Amino acid sequence: MTEEPQAATAALPAPVPASPVPAVLARRDARGPRRGRAAALAQGTAALWRRWLGFCAAAGAAAGVLWWLIAPGGAFHGDSTDHATWFARDAVLAILLVAGGIISAVLAMGGRRRTRMGGSAQSPLIAVVLAVAGAAGAVIAWRTGVFAGDLFHKPPADMASPSMVFSLRSGSILLLWPLASSVVVFAWSLISYSFVPAATAPRVAQEPAAD
């Protein structure tokens, strides 16, 4: 009676060992998620560039038209041949460019927060994108306002200075848009990094007091 189970056990075939996964396939499986993350990151970066270049270009064109409408020597008031209006004309464009930089930076950082794109690697990227797009928007605003002035104004015959037509005297004003956006991104990131970690820090579980 005791020999039959032993004989049946000996008759069973030996288990076939599972074939190991080839090293090449293992490397491909490990490399797949990395390629997917890199492709998604590249697509997100390209979309970020397209979004803010388009936004700043449109906002710059609108700012240029607004500059020509409300600045002294523009569409409705002031004389461009009066040198007393030249500083005010540049100051109006400076205010519009600062407002454009602040608005674009606030929208960009707020959109990053809503879409959960936060992180230490995102703020430098957004700052660079907004700086380049803001510089392009500032140049578009300047050229749009000057084009409107050339289109609707007739320069005087005895023009002693190019500033007698609707133009910009101080070219450094164009740096105000990217500068304002960079300051807002820096301040936003500094405030976020100062308060968010303290609010989201994991709570330490309290051990019950010993009897």
PyMOL CGO cylinders between C-alpha atoms (Angstrom):
from pymol import cmd
from pymol.cgo import CYLINDER

trace = [
    CYLINDER, 0.00, 0.00, 0.00, 2.81, 2.41, 0.72, 0.3, 1, 1, 1, 1, 1, 1,
    CYLINDER, 2.81, 2.41, 0.72, 4.70, 1.73, -2.54, 0.3, 1, 1, 1, 1, 1, 1,
    CYLINDER, 4.70, 1.73, -2.54, 1.89, 2.79, -4.96, 0.3, 1, 1, 1, 1, 1, 1,
    CYLINDER, 1.89, 2.79, -4.96, 1.94, 6.58, -4.18, 0.3, 1, 1, 1, 1, 1, 1,
    CYLINDER, 1.94, 6.58, -4.18, 5.70, 6.59, -4.53, 0.3, 1, 1, 1, 1, 1, 1,
    CYLINDER, 5.70, 6.59, -4.53, 5.48, 4.92, -7.94, 0.3, 1, 1, 1, 1, 1, 1,
    CYLINDER, 5.48, 4.92, -7.94, 2.77, 7.36, -9.11, 0.3, 1, 1, 1, 1, 1, 1,
    CYLINDER, 2.77, 7.36, -9.11, 4.87, 10.29, -8.00, 0.3, 1, 1, 1, 1, 1, 1,
    CYLINDER, 4.87, 10.29, -8.00, 7.89, 9.00, -9.87, 0.3, 1, 1, 1, 1, 1, 1,
    CYLINDER, 7.89, 9.00, -9.87, 5.84, 8.60, -13.04, 0.3, 1, 1, 1, 1, 1, 1,
    CYLINDER, 5.84, 8.60, -13.04, 4.85, 12.29, -13.22, 0.3, 1, 1, 1, 1, 1, 1,
    CYLINDER, 4.85, 12.29, -13.22, 6.91, 14.36, -15.73, 0.3, 1, 1, 1, 1, 1, 1,
    CYLINDER, 6.91, 14.36, -15.73, 9.35, 16.88, -14.36, 0.3, 1, 1, 1, 1, 1, 1,
    CYLINDER, 9.35, 16.88, -14.36, 8.12, 20.53, -14.55, 0.3, 1, 1, 1, 1, 1, 1,
    CYLINDER, 8.12, 20.53, -14.55, 9.47, 22.48, -17.50, 0.3, 1, 1, 1, 1, 1, 1,
    CYLINDER, 9.47, 22.48, -17.50, 11.31, 25.63, -16.34, 0.3, 1, 1, 1, 1, 1, 1,
    CYLINDER, 11.31, 25.63, -16.34, 9.90, 28.86, -17.64, 0.3, 1, 1, 1, 1, 1, 1,
    CYLINDER, 9.90, 28.86, -17.64, 11.93, 30.39, -20.40, 0.3, 1, 1, 1, 1, 1, 1,
    CYLINDER, 11.93, 30.39, -20.40, 13.64, 33.55, -19.22, 0.3, 1, 1, 1, 1, 1, 1,
    CYLINDER, 13.64, 33.55, -19.22, 12.71, 36.88, -20.83, 0.3, 1, 1, 1, 1, 1, 1,
    CYLINDER, 12.71, 36.88, -20.83, 15.41, 37.93, -23.27, 0.3, 1, 1, 1, 1, 1, 1,
    CYLINDER, 15.41, 37.93, -23.27, 17.53, 40.83, -22.06, 0.3, 1, 1, 1, 1, 1, 1,
    CYLINDER, 17.53, 40.83, -22.06, 16.75, 42.85, -25.18, 0.3, 1, 1, 1, 1, 1, 1,
    CYLINDER, 16.75, 42.85, -25.18, 12.99, 42.62, -24.56, 0.3, 1, 1, 1, 1, 1, 1,
    CYLINDER, 12.99, 42.62, -24.56, 13.47, 43.51, -20.90, 0.3, 1, 1, 1, 1, 1, 1,
    CYLINDER, 13.47, 43.51, -20.90, 15.42, 46.61, -21.86, 0.3, 1, 1, 1, 1, 1, 1,
    CYLINDER, 15.42, 46.61, -21.86, 12.73, 47.57, -24.37, 0.3, 1, 1, 1, 1, 1, 1,
    CYLINDER, 12.73, 47.57, -24.37, 10.00, 47.20, -21.75, 0.3, 1, 1, 1, 1, 1, 1,
    CYLINDER, 10.00, 47.20, -21.75, 11.94, 49.37, -19.32, 0.3, 1, 1, 1, 1, 1, 1,
    CYLINDER, 11.94, 49.37, -19.32, 12.68, 51.93, -22.03, 0.3, 1, 1, 1, 1, 1, 1,
    CYLINDER, 12.68, 51.93, -22.03, 9.07, 52.24, -23.19, 0.3, 1, 1, 1, 1, 1, 1,
    CYLINDER, 9.07, 52.24, -23.19, 7.70, 54.28, -20.25, 0.3, 1, 1, 1, 1, 1, 1,
    CYLINDER, 7.70, 54.28, -20.25, 10.73, 56.57, -20.41, 0.3, 1, 1, 1, 1, 1, 1,
    CYLINDER, 10.73, 56.57, -20.41, 10.14, 57.29, -24.10, 0.3, 1, 1, 1, 1, 1, 1,
    CYLINDER, 10.14, 57.29, -24.10, 6.46, 57.90, -23.39, 0.3, 1, 1, 1, 1, 1, 1,
    CYLINDER, 6.46, 57.90, -23.39, 7.26, 60.41, -20.66, 0.3, 1, 1, 1, 1, 1, 1,
    CYLINDER, 7.26, 60.41, -20.66, 9.87, 62.15, -22.83, 0.3, 1, 1, 1, 1, 1, 1,
    CYLINDER, 9.87, 62.15, -22.83, 7.42, 62.40, -25.74, 0.3, 1, 1, 1, 1, 1, 1,
    CYLINDER, 7.42, 62.40, -25.74, 4.70, 63.79, -23.48, 0.3, 1, 1, 1, 1, 1, 1,
    CYLINDER, 4.70, 63.79, -23.48, 7.15, 66.32, -22.02, 0.3, 1, 1, 1, 1, 1, 1,
    CYLINDER, 7.15, 66.32, -22.02, 8.24, 67.43, -25.51, 0.3, 1, 1, 1, 1, 1, 1,
    CYLINDER, 8.24, 67.43, -25.51, 4.63, 67.82, -26.62, 0.3, 1, 1, 1, 1, 1, 1,
    CYLINDER, 4.63, 67.82, -26.62, 3.78, 69.83, -23.50, 0.3, 1, 1, 1, 1, 1, 1,
    CYLINDER, 3.78, 69.83, -23.50, 6.78, 72.11, -24.03, 0.3, 1, 1, 1, 1, 1, 1,
    CYLINDER, 6.78, 72.11, -24.03, 5.91, 72.70, -27.69, 0.3, 1, 1, 1, 1, 1, 1,
    CYLINDER, 5.91, 72.70, -27.69, 2.29, 73.45, -26.75, 0.3, 1, 1, 1, 1, 1, 1,
    CYLINDER, 2.29, 73.45, -26.75, 3.52, 75.90, -24.10, 0.3, 1, 1, 1, 1, 1, 1,
    CYLINDER, 3.52, 75.90, -24.10, 5.63, 77.76, -26.66, 0.3, 1, 1, 1, 1, 1, 1,
    CYLINDER, 5.63, 77.76, -26.66, 2.80, 77.90, -29.20, 0.3, 1, 1, 1, 1, 1, 1,
    CYLINDER, 2.80, 77.90, -29.20, 0.24, 79.03, -26.64, 0.3, 1, 1, 1, 1, 1, 1,
    CYLINDER, 0.24, 79.03, -26.64, 2.20, 81.94, -25.19, 0.3, 1, 1, 1, 1, 1, 1,
    CYLINDER, 2.20, 81.94, -25.19, 3.83, 83.09, -28.42, 0.3, 1, 1, 1, 1, 1, 1,
    CYLINDER, 3.83, 83.09, -28.42, 0.37, 83.33, -29.95, 0.3, 1, 1, 1, 1, 1, 1,
    CYLINDER, 0.37, 83.33, -29.95, -1.09, 85.01, -26.87, 0.3, 1, 1, 1, 1, 1, 1,
    CYLINDER, -1.09, 85.01, -26.87, 1.68, 87.59, -26.60, 0.3, 1, 1, 1, 1, 1, 1,
    CYLINDER, 1.68, 87.59, -26.60, 1.58, 88.31, -30.34, 0.3, 1, 1, 1, 1, 1, 1,
    CYLINDER, 1.58, 88.31, -30.34, -2.16, 88.99, -30.22, 0.3, 1, 1, 1, 1, 1, 1,
    CYLINDER, -2.16, 88.99, -30.22, -1.85, 90.98, -27.00, 0.3, 1, 1, 1, 1, 1, 1,
    CYLINDER, -1.85, 90.98, -27.00, 1.03, 92.98, -28.47, 0.3, 1, 1, 1, 1, 1, 1,
    CYLINDER, 1.03, 92.98, -28.47, -0.98, 93.93, -31.53, 0.3, 1, 1, 1, 1, 1, 1,
    CYLINDER, -0.98, 93.93, -31.53, -3.89, 95.02, -29.31, 0.3, 1, 1, 1, 1, 1, 1,
    CYLINDER, -3.89, 95.02, -29.31, -1.51, 97.00, -27.08, 0.3, 1, 1, 1, 1, 1, 1,
    CYLINDER, -1.51, 97.00, -27.08, -0.04, 98.76, -30.12, 0.3, 1, 1, 1, 1, 1, 1,
    CYLINDER, -0.04, 98.76, -30.12, -3.47, 99.86, -31.34, 0.3, 1, 1, 1, 1, 1, 1,
    CYLINDER, -3.47, 99.86, -31.34, -4.40, 100.99, -27.83, 0.3, 1, 1, 1, 1, 1, 1,
    CYLINDER, -4.40, 100.99, -27.83, -1.14, 102.91, -27.55, 0.3, 1, 1, 1, 1, 1, 1,
    CYLINDER, -1.14, 102.91, -27.55, -1.91, 104.83, -30.73, 0.3, 1, 1, 1, 1, 1, 1,
    CYLINDER, -1.91, 104.83, -30.73, -5.48, 105.53, -29.58, 0.3, 1, 1, 1, 1, 1, 1,
    CYLINDER, -5.48, 105.53, -29.58, -4.77, 106.92, -26.10, 0.3, 1, 1, 1, 1, 1, 1,
    CYLINDER, -4.77, 106.92, -26.10, -1.21, 108.28, -26.25, 0.3, 1, 1, 1, 1, 1, 1,
    CYLINDER, -1.21, 108.28, -26.25, -0.57, 112.01, -26.76, 0.3, 1, 1, 1, 1, 1, 1,
    CYLINDER, -0.57, 112.01, -26.76, 0.06, 112.69, -30.41, 0.3, 1, 1, 1, 1, 1, 1,
    CYLINDER, 0.06, 112.69, -30.41, -1.94, 109.63, -31.42, 0.3, 1, 1, 1, 1, 1, 1,
    CYLINDER, -1.94, 109.63, -31.42, -5.44, 109.34, -32.75, 0.3, 1, 1, 1, 1, 1, 1,
    CYLINDER, -5.44, 109.34, -32.75, -7.46, 111.70, -30.57, 0.3, 1, 1, 1, 1, 1, 1,
    CYLINDER, -7.46, 111.70, -30.57, -5.39, 114.24, -28.64, 0.3, 1, 1, 1, 1, 1, 1,
    CYLINDER, -5.39, 114.24, -28.64, -2.01, 115.88, -28.55, 0.3, 1, 1, 1, 1, 1, 1,
    CYLINDER, -2.01, 115.88, -28.55, 0.33, 117.10, -31.23, 0.3, 1, 1, 1, 1, 1, 1,
    CYLINDER, 0.33, 117.10, -31.23, 3.20, 114.83, -32.19, 0.3, 1, 1, 1, 1, 1, 1,
    CYLINDER, 3.20, 114.83, -32.19, 5.26, 117.84, -33.23, 0.3, 1, 1, 1, 1, 1, 1,
    CYLINDER, 5.26, 117.84, -33.23, 5.20, 119.14, -29.63, 0.3, 1, 1, 1, 1, 1, 1,
    CYLINDER, 5.20, 119.14, -29.63, 8.25, 117.76, -27.83, 0.3, 1, 1, 1, 1, 1, 1,
    CYLINDER, 8.25, 117.76, -27.83, 6.42, 118.01, -24.48, 0.3, 1, 1, 1, 1, 1, 1,
    CYLINDER, 6.42, 118.01, -24.48, 4.23, 115.05, -25.48, 0.3, 1, 1, 1, 1, 1, 1,
    CYLINDER, 4.23, 115.05, -25.48, 7.06, 112.70, -26.39, 0.3, 1, 1, 1, 1, 1, 1,
    CYLINDER, 7.06, 112.70, -26.39, 7.77, 111.51, -22.84, 0.3, 1, 1, 1, 1, 1, 1,
    CYLINDER, 7.77, 111.51, -22.84, 4.08, 110.92, -22.15, 0.3, 1, 1, 1, 1, 1, 1,
    CYLINDER, 4.08, 110.92, -22.15, 3.79, 108.97, -25.39, 0.3, 1, 1, 1, 1, 1, 1,
    CYLINDER, 3.79, 108.97, -25.39, 6.61, 106.62, -24.34, 0.3, 1, 1, 1, 1, 1, 1,
    CYLINDER, 6.61, 106.62, -24.34, 5.18, 106.36, -20.81, 0.3, 1, 1, 1, 1, 1, 1,
    CYLINDER, 5.18, 106.36, -20.81, 1.82, 105.14, -22.12, 0.3, 1, 1, 1, 1, 1, 1,
    CYLINDER, 1.82, 105.14, -22.12, 3.51, 102.32, -24.03, 0.3, 1, 1, 1, 1, 1, 1,
    CYLINDER, 3.51, 102.32, -24.03, 5.59, 101.49, -20.95, 0.3, 1, 1, 1, 1, 1, 1,
    CYLINDER, 5.59, 101.49, -20.95, 2.44, 101.10, -18.84, 0.3, 1, 1, 1, 1, 1, 1,
    CYLINDER, 2.44, 101.10, -18.84, 0.81, 98.89, -21.46, 0.3, 1, 1, 1, 1, 1, 1,
    CYLINDER, 0.81, 98.89, -21.46, 3.88, 96.65, -21.72, 0.3, 1, 1, 1, 1, 1, 1,
    CYLINDER, 3.88, 96.65, -21.72, 4.14, 96.24, -17.94, 0.3, 1, 1, 1, 1, 1, 1,
    CYLINDER, 4.14, 96.24, -17.94, 0.44, 95.36, -17.82, 0.3, 1, 1, 1, 1, 1, 1,
    CYLINDER, 0.44, 95.36, -17.82, 0.94, 92.81, -20.60, 0.3, 1, 1, 1, 1, 1, 1,
    CYLINDER, 0.94, 92.81, -20.60, 3.82, 91.17, -18.75, 0.3, 1, 1, 1, 1, 1, 1,
    CYLINDER, 3.82, 91.17, -18.75, 1.89, 90.95, -15.48, 0.3, 1, 1, 1, 1, 1, 1,
    CYLINDER, 1.89, 90.95, -15.48, -1.28, 89.58, -17.10, 0.3, 1, 1, 1, 1, 1, 1,
    CYLINDER, -1.28, 89.58, -17.10, 0.54, 86.96, -19.16, 0.3, 1, 1, 1, 1, 1, 1,
    CYLINDER, 0.54, 86.96, -19.16, 2.57, 85.75, -16.16, 0.3, 1, 1, 1, 1, 1, 1,
    CYLINDER, 2.57, 85.75, -16.16, -0.47, 85.55, -13.87, 0.3, 1, 1, 1, 1, 1, 1,
    CYLINDER, -0.47, 85.55, -13.87, -2.42, 83.60, -16.49, 0.3, 1, 1, 1, 1, 1, 1,
    CYLINDER, -2.42, 83.60, -16.49, 0.51, 81.24, -17.10, 0.3, 1, 1, 1, 1, 1, 1,
    CYLINDER, 0.51, 81.24, -17.10, 1.15, 80.50, -13.43, 0.3, 1, 1, 1, 1, 1, 1,
    CYLINDER, 1.15, 80.50, -13.43, -2.56, 80.18, -12.69, 0.3, 1, 1, 1, 1, 1, 1,
    CYLINDER, -2.56, 80.18, -12.69, -2.99, 77.76, -15.59, 0.3, 1, 1, 1, 1, 1, 1,
    CYLINDER, -2.99, 77.76, -15.59, -0.05, 75.70, -14.35, 0.3, 1, 1, 1, 1, 1, 1,
    CYLINDER, -0.05, 75.70, -14.35, -1.71, 75.44, -10.94, 0.3, 1, 1, 1, 1, 1, 1,
    CYLINDER, -1.71, 75.44, -10.94, -5.10, 74.39, -12.38, 0.3, 1, 1, 1, 1, 1, 1,
    CYLINDER, -5.10, 74.39, -12.38, -3.59, 71.72, -14.66, 0.3, 1, 1, 1, 1, 1, 1,
    CYLINDER, -3.59, 71.72, -14.66, -1.29, 70.40, -11.90, 0.3, 1, 1, 1, 1, 1, 1,
    CYLINDER, -1.29, 70.40, -11.90, 1.85, 71.25, -13.86, 0.3, 1, 1, 1, 1, 1, 1,
    CYLINDER, 1.85, 71.25, -13.86, 3.59, 72.46, -10.73, 0.3, 1, 1, 1, 1, 1, 1,
    CYLINDER, 3.59, 72.46, -10.73, 7.12, 71.56, -9.90, 0.3, 1, 1, 1, 1, 1, 1,
    CYLINDER, 7.12, 71.56, -9.90, 10.57, 73.00, -9.63, 0.3, 1, 1, 1, 1, 1, 1,
    CYLINDER, 10.57, 73.00, -9.63, 11.30, 72.25, -13.31, 0.3, 1, 1, 1, 1, 1, 1,
    CYLINDER, 11.30, 72.25, -13.31, 8.29, 74.15, -14.64, 0.3, 1, 1, 1, 1, 1, 1,
    CYLINDER, 8.29, 74.15, -14.64, 8.92, 77.65, -13.29, 0.3, 1, 1, 1, 1, 1, 1,
    CYLINDER, 8.92, 77.65, -13.29, 12.23, 78.22, -15.16, 0.3, 1, 1, 1, 1, 1, 1,
    CYLINDER, 12.23, 78.22, -15.16, 10.65, 76.92, -18.37, 0.3, 1, 1, 1, 1, 1, 1,
    CYLINDER, 10.65, 76.92, -18.37, 7.63, 79.19, -18.03, 0.3, 1, 1, 1, 1, 1, 1,
    CYLINDER, 7.63, 79.19, -18.03, 9.89, 82.15, -17.21, 0.3, 1, 1, 1, 1, 1, 1,
    CYLINDER, 9.89, 82.15, -17.21, 11.96, 81.58, -20.36, 0.3, 1, 1, 1, 1, 1, 1,
    CYLINDER, 11.96, 81.58, -20.36, 8.88, 81.11, -22.55, 0.3, 1, 1, 1, 1, 1, 1,
    CYLINDER, 8.88, 81.11, -22.55, 7.21, 84.24, -21.19, 0.3, 1, 1, 1, 1, 1, 1,
    CYLINDER, 7.21, 84.24, -21.19, 10.40, 86.29, -21.54, 0.3, 1, 1, 1, 1, 1, 1,
    CYLINDER, 10.40, 86.29, -21.54, 10.85, 85.37, -25.20, 0.3, 1, 1, 1, 1, 1, 1,
    CYLINDER, 10.85, 85.37, -25.20, 7.15, 85.68, -26.00, 0.3, 1, 1, 1, 1, 1, 1,
    CYLINDER, 7.15, 85.68, -26.00, 6.95, 88.97, -24.08, 0.3, 1, 1, 1, 1, 1, 1,
    CYLINDER, 6.95, 88.97, -24.08, 9.87, 90.43, -26.03, 0.3, 1, 1, 1, 1, 1, 1,
    CYLINDER, 9.87, 90.43, -26.03, 8.13, 89.46, -29.26, 0.3, 1, 1, 1, 1, 1, 1,
    CYLINDER, 8.13, 89.46, -29.26, 4.86, 90.96, -28.02, 0.3, 1, 1, 1, 1, 1, 1,
    CYLINDER, 4.86, 90.96, -28.02, 6.59, 94.22, -27.09, 0.3, 1, 1, 1, 1, 1, 1,
    CYLINDER, 6.59, 94.22, -27.09, 8.16, 94.54, -30.54, 0.3, 1, 1, 1, 1, 1, 1,
    CYLINDER, 8.16, 94.54, -30.54, 4.79, 93.81, -32.17, 0.3, 1, 1, 1, 1, 1, 1,
    CYLINDER, 4.79, 93.81, -32.17, 3.12, 96.46, -29.99, 0.3, 1, 1, 1, 1, 1, 1,
    CYLINDER, 3.12, 96.46, -29.99, 5.73, 99.04, -30.95, 0.3, 1, 1, 1, 1, 1, 1,
    CYLINDER, 5.73, 99.04, -30.95, 5.56, 98.33, -34.68, 0.3, 1, 1, 1, 1, 1, 1,
    CYLINDER, 5.56, 98.33, -34.68, 1.75, 98.18, -34.68, 0.3, 1, 1, 1, 1, 1, 1,
    CYLINDER, 1.75, 98.18, -34.68, 1.47, 101.60, -33.06, 0.3, 1, 1, 1, 1, 1, 1,
    CYLINDER, 1.47, 101.60, -33.06, 4.06, 103.11, -35.39, 0.3, 1, 1, 1, 1, 1, 1,
    CYLINDER, 4.06, 103.11, -35.39, 2.31, 101.57, -38.41, 0.3, 1, 1, 1, 1, 1, 1,
    CYLINDER, 2.31, 101.57, -38.41, -1.01, 103.06, -37.30, 0.3, 1, 1, 1, 1, 1, 1,
    CYLINDER, -1.01, 103.06, -37.30, 0.66, 106.44, -36.90, 0.3, 1, 1, 1, 1, 1, 1,
    CYLINDER, 0.66, 106.44, -36.90, 2.26, 106.25, -40.34, 0.3, 1, 1, 1, 1, 1, 1,
    CYLINDER, 2.26, 106.25, -40.34, -1.02, 105.13, -41.86, 0.3, 1, 1, 1, 1, 1, 1,
    CYLINDER, -1.02, 105.13, -41.86, -3.23, 107.90, -40.48, 0.3, 1, 1, 1, 1, 1, 1,
    CYLINDER, -3.23, 107.90, -40.48, -0.79, 110.75, -39.84, 0.3, 1, 1, 1, 1, 1, 1,
    CYLINDER, -0.79, 110.75, -39.84, 0.98, 112.92, -42.35, 0.3, 1, 1, 1, 1, 1, 1,
    CYLINDER, 0.98, 112.92, -42.35, 4.48, 113.91, -41.25, 0.3, 1, 1, 1, 1, 1, 1,
    CYLINDER, 4.48, 113.91, -41.25, 5.30, 117.62, -41.35, 0.3, 1, 1, 1, 1, 1, 1,
    CYLINDER, 5.30, 117.62, -41.35, 7.26, 118.90, -44.31, 0.3, 1, 1, 1, 1, 1, 1,
    CYLINDER, 7.26, 118.90, -44.31, 9.94, 120.52, -42.16, 0.3, 1, 1, 1, 1, 1, 1,
    CYLINDER, 9.94, 120.52, -42.16, 10.41, 117.54, -39.83, 0.3, 1, 1, 1, 1, 1, 1,
    CYLINDER, 10.41, 117.54, -39.83, 13.50, 118.20, -37.73, 0.3, 1, 1, 1, 1, 1, 1,
    CYLINDER, 13.50, 118.20, -37.73, 13.30, 114.92, -35.78, 0.3, 1, 1, 1, 1, 1, 1,
    CYLINDER, 13.30, 114.92, -35.78, 11.78, 111.49, -36.47, 0.3, 1, 1, 1, 1, 1, 1,
    CYLINDER, 11.78, 111.49, -36.47, 9.99, 111.81, -33.12, 0.3, 1, 1, 1, 1, 1, 1,
    CYLINDER, 9.99, 111.81, -33.12, 7.65, 114.36, -34.68, 0.3, 1, 1, 1, 1, 1, 1,
    CYLINDER, 7.65, 114.36, -34.68, 5.71, 111.43, -36.09, 0.3, 1, 1, 1, 1, 1, 1,
    CYLINDER, 5.71, 111.43, -36.09, 4.14, 108.79, -33.88, 0.3, 1, 1, 1, 1, 1, 1,
    CYLINDER, 4.14, 108.79, -33.88, 7.19, 106.79, -32.75, 0.3, 1, 1, 1, 1, 1, 1,
    CYLINDER, 7.19, 106.79, -32.75, 9.09, 105.49, -29.74, 0.3, 1, 1, 1, 1, 1, 1,
    CYLINDER, 9.09, 105.49, -29.74, 12.04, 107.48, -28.47, 0.3, 1, 1, 1, 1, 1, 1,
    CYLINDER, 12.04, 107.48, -28.47, 13.36, 105.06, -25.83, 0.3, 1, 1, 1, 1, 1, 1,
    CYLINDER, 13.36, 105.06, -25.83, 13.89, 101.54, -27.16, 0.3, 1, 1, 1, 1, 1, 1,
    CYLINDER, 13.89, 101.54, -27.16, 14.70, 100.17, -23.69, 0.3, 1, 1, 1, 1, 1, 1,
    CYLINDER, 14.70, 100.17, -23.69, 10.98, 100.37, -22.87, 0.3, 1, 1, 1, 1, 1, 1,
    CYLINDER, 10.98, 100.37, -22.87, 10.52, 97.19, -24.91, 0.3, 1, 1, 1, 1, 1, 1,
    CYLINDER, 10.52, 97.19, -24.91, 12.30, 95.24, -22.16, 0.3, 1, 1, 1, 1, 1, 1,
    CYLINDER, 12.30, 95.24, -22.16, 9.56, 96.02, -19.64, 0.3, 1, 1, 1, 1, 1, 1,
    CYLINDER, 9.56, 96.02, -19.64, 7.22, 93.25, -20.81, 0.3, 1, 1, 1, 1, 1, 1,
    CYLINDER, 7.22, 93.25, -20.81, 9.66, 90.32, -20.35, 0.3, 1, 1, 1, 1, 1, 1,
    CYLINDER, 9.66, 90.32, -20.35, 11.04, 91.93, -17.18, 0.3, 1, 1, 1, 1, 1, 1,
    CYLINDER, 11.04, 91.93, -17.18, 7.58, 92.27, -15.62, 0.3, 1, 1, 1, 1, 1, 1,
    CYLINDER, 7.58, 92.27, -15.62, 6.65, 88.67, -16.49, 0.3, 1, 1, 1, 1, 1, 1,
    CYLINDER, 6.65, 88.67, -16.49, 9.92, 87.35, -15.05, 0.3, 1, 1, 1, 1, 1, 1,
    CYLINDER, 9.92, 87.35, -15.05, 9.39, 89.26, -11.79, 0.3, 1, 1, 1, 1, 1, 1,
    CYLINDER, 9.39, 89.26, -11.79, 5.86, 87.89, -11.43, 0.3, 1, 1, 1, 1, 1, 1,
    CYLINDER, 5.86, 87.89, -11.43, 6.99, 84.30, -12.10, 0.3, 1, 1, 1, 1, 1, 1,
    CYLINDER, 6.99, 84.30, -12.10, 9.81, 84.64, -9.57, 0.3, 1, 1, 1, 1, 1, 1,
    CYLINDER, 9.81, 84.64, -9.57, 7.54, 86.14, -6.90, 0.3, 1, 1, 1, 1, 1, 1,
    CYLINDER, 7.54, 86.14, -6.90, 4.82, 83.53, -7.53, 0.3, 1, 1, 1, 1, 1, 1,
    CYLINDER, 4.82, 83.53, -7.53, 7.30, 80.65, -7.30, 0.3, 1, 1, 1, 1, 1, 1,
    CYLINDER, 7.30, 80.65, -7.30, 8.91, 82.08, -4.17, 0.3, 1, 1, 1, 1, 1, 1,
    CYLINDER, 8.91, 82.08, -4.17, 5.55, 82.42, -2.41, 0.3, 1, 1, 1, 1, 1, 1,
    CYLINDER, 5.55, 82.42, -2.41, 4.42, 78.96, -3.52, 0.3, 1, 1, 1, 1, 1, 1,
    CYLINDER, 4.42, 78.96, -3.52, 7.63, 77.26, -2.34, 0.3, 1, 1, 1, 1, 1, 1,
    CYLINDER, 7.63, 77.26, -2.34, 7.43, 79.13, 0.97, 0.3, 1, 1, 1, 1, 1, 1,
    CYLINDER, 7.43, 79.13, 0.97, 3.87, 78.18, 1.94, 0.3, 1, 1, 1, 1, 1, 1,
    CYLINDER, 3.87, 78.18, 1.94, 2.84, 75.06, -0.01, 0.3, 1, 1, 1, 1, 1, 1,
    CYLINDER, 2.84, 75.06, -0.01, 5.36, 72.57, 1.54, 0.3, 1, 1, 1, 1, 1, 1,
    CYLINDER, 5.36, 72.57, 1.54, 4.33, 73.57, 5.07, 0.3, 1, 1, 1, 1, 1, 1,
    CYLINDER, 4.33, 73.57, 5.07, 0.66, 73.04, 4.24, 0.3, 1, 1, 1, 1, 1, 1,
    CYLINDER, 0.66, 73.04, 4.24, 1.18, 69.68, 2.52, 0.3, 1, 1, 1, 1, 1, 1,
    CYLINDER, 1.18, 69.68, 2.52, 3.74, 68.20, 4.90, 0.3, 1, 1, 1, 1, 1, 1,
    CYLINDER, 3.74, 68.20, 4.90, 2.78, 64.70, 6.07, 0.3, 1, 1, 1, 1, 1, 1,
    CYLINDER, 2.78, 64.70, 6.07, 1.41, 64.58, 9.55, 0.3, 1, 1, 1, 1, 1, 1,
    CYLINDER, 1.41, 64.58, 9.55, 3.22, 62.39, 12.04, 0.3, 1, 1, 1, 1, 1, 1,
    CYLINDER, 3.22, 62.39, 12.04, 0.90, 59.88, 13.62, 0.3, 1, 1, 1, 1, 1, 1,
    CYLINDER, 0.90, 59.88, 13.62, 0.70, 60.34, 17.36, 0.3, 1, 1, 1, 1, 1, 1,
    CYLINDER, 0.70, 60.34, 17.36, 1.42, 57.22, 19.40, 0.3, 1, 1, 1, 1, 1, 1,
    CYLINDER, 1.42, 57.22, 19.40, -1.08, 56.39, 22.12, 0.3, 1, 1, 1, 1, 1, 1,
    CYLINDER, -1.08, 56.39, 22.12, 0.06, 57.29, 25.58, 0.3, 1, 1, 1, 1, 1, 1,
    CYLINDER, 0.06, 57.29, 25.58, 1.29, 54.44, 27.68, 0.3, 1, 1, 1, 1, 1, 1,
    CYLINDER, 1.29, 54.44, 27.68, -0.94, 53.38, 30.57, 0.3, 1, 1, 1, 1, 1, 1,
]
cmd.load_cgo(trace, "trace")
